[in-house]
Amino acid sequence: MKRLRLVALTLLGLSLACTASKSAFANILIRIDKPSQTMTVSVNGAPVYRWRVSTGATGFSTPAGSYTPFRMEVMHYSQEWDNAGMPHAIFFTKRGHSIHGTDHAGLGTPGSHGCVRLSLSNATALYQL
């Protein structure tokens, strides 16, 4: 009987350890409003952030549509644009469009080469989600 209780307690402990080690995933939705140059971030259906962004300048359109991010890099350097740093890059098209941090002035107005730029601190917060 003692042996059975020990086995049961061991299995219960392993079960709890496995459950505790699984990562929790939130449902994150990012909406870019190009006319107002804003990004709204919702987590599990509740709006959490609303930030000013810069999307594509004239001749460098940010693509419209629905996308799923497929790659993230803490720091990416653009081979296409003079090795420009793209901190906390979240890529959403195979052509290289991403959401990333910037220290450029002018957030709230179109000004990128097609990416979605946001402040460095906001890019960090988004990346950590």
Secondary structure, DSSP 8 states (H G I E B T S, - for coil): -HHHHHHHHHHHHHHHHHHHHS-----EEEEEETTTTEEEEEETTEEEEEEE-B-B-TTS----S-----EEEEEEEETTTTTEEEEEEEE-STTS-EEEEE--S-TTS--BSSSEEEEHHHHHHHHH-
